[in-house]
């Protein structure tokens, strides 16, 4: 198991357009930040569930654990004790 921290900058350029009155981190950006935290090339994200909205200034903890089969890795992203997203990624072949 490996754990990484992600901090969402309050002034990230995505917020004025997503959305002006209720700034939210788009799912694609959240997945990108998770991939950066993973720190190695990824062949695919095979599943992802977004459970809670993420906003400016949120601090998230991402835990990477081996999935039950093969080289896949499970990720769980939490804010305090609340899970905000989870999923499974497949490391690129040279990383397996």
N, C-alpha and C positions, 0 to 999 in steps of 0.2 A: 504494500500500500504506500502511496505517495500523496502528499497534500501540498497544495499551492494556494496562495492568496491572490485574489483579484480585487482591485479597488476601482470602482467606476468613477472617473473624474466628473465632478459636478459641472464642469465647463466643456464637456465633450461636444464636438461640433454636431453630433447627431441630434441633440436635444431640441434645438429651435424648430426643427421640422418634424420631430417625432415625439411628442406632439407639443405645440406651443403652450397649451394650458395644463397639460398633464404629461410631463416628460417621462418617457419610458425607453428602456434599452430594447432595441429590436432584437428578435431572436437570432438573426444572422450575426449581429455584432456580438452577442453573448457567446454563441458558438465559436466565433473567431477568437475571442479572449480565452476561452477554454482550450482551444488548440494551441494558442501561444503558451499557455500555462503547461500544457503537456510537454512542450519542448522538443518534439521529434516529429518527423514527417508522418502524416496520416493518409492512408489510402481512402478511407471513407468513414463517415458517421452513419452507422447502420440504424440507429434509432435515437430519438430525442423527444423528451416531454418537457414542456414548459408549464410549471405548476403555479407560480406566483409572479407578479410583475416585479421588475427590477428597475430602480430609478437612480438618479444622480446621487453620488456620494455613497452608494451602497458598498459595503465590504463583503466579499464572498469568499468562501473556502471551497476549493475543489478537491475532492478525493478521487484518486485513480486507483482502481483495484482490478486484478485480473478477472475477466469474465469466466463463467463456468466452463466454457469450451474454447479450445483453440487459442490463437494469439490475441483475441479481442480484449479490450480494456473497458471497464465500466467507469463512468464518471458520475459523481453526485455533487451538486453545487448547492451550498447552503448559505443562508444569511442568518446569523445567530444559530438557533436550533431549527430553523424553518427551511425545508428543502424548496428551492426555487426552480431547479431543473435537474434532469438526469438523462442518461443515455449510454450508448455503447459506441465506441470507435474502434476502427481497425487500423493498427499501425501499418505504415508502408512496409513492403516486404524486406527492405534492407534494415529495418528496425526490429524485426521479429527475432 
